[in-house]
Amino acid sequence: MVLRLLADAKKMLADAYSDEEFKQTFVVIKSAKSRGFLGSHKSSDCCLAEAVNIANDILRAKKFEDVEPSAITKQPKALYVYVSLVAIGLIPA
């Protein structure tokens, strides 16, 4: 499923897709999970990486089942975060 999401992200973003940025985002999200920085109850914090704040926004929206796909697909970073959250098992695809 994750490979399919990643392939879809590559298609959607075309030339804007960056494998390096996706890998970096994945590492940040995985690390944030292990340190307890992720959760629907976490608020945005200027001290956290942008990817962590985006992840918490997605998790809050997912809690209420109102993640707007068009909002995620408009930003490459948000799309990378979404795929990362699926990959580490925090949200279903």
Sequence and secondary structure as in RCSB ss.txt:
>XXXX:A:sequence
MVLRLLADAKKMLADAYSDEEFKQTFVVIKSAKSRGFLGSHKSSDCCLAEAVNIANDILRAKKFEDVEPSAITKQ
PKALYVYVSLVAIGLIPA
>XXXX:A:secstr
 HHHHHHHHHHHHGGG  HHHHHHHHHHHHHHHHTT   TT    TTS HHHHHHHHHHHHHHTT   HHHHHT 
HHHHHHHHHHHHTTSS  
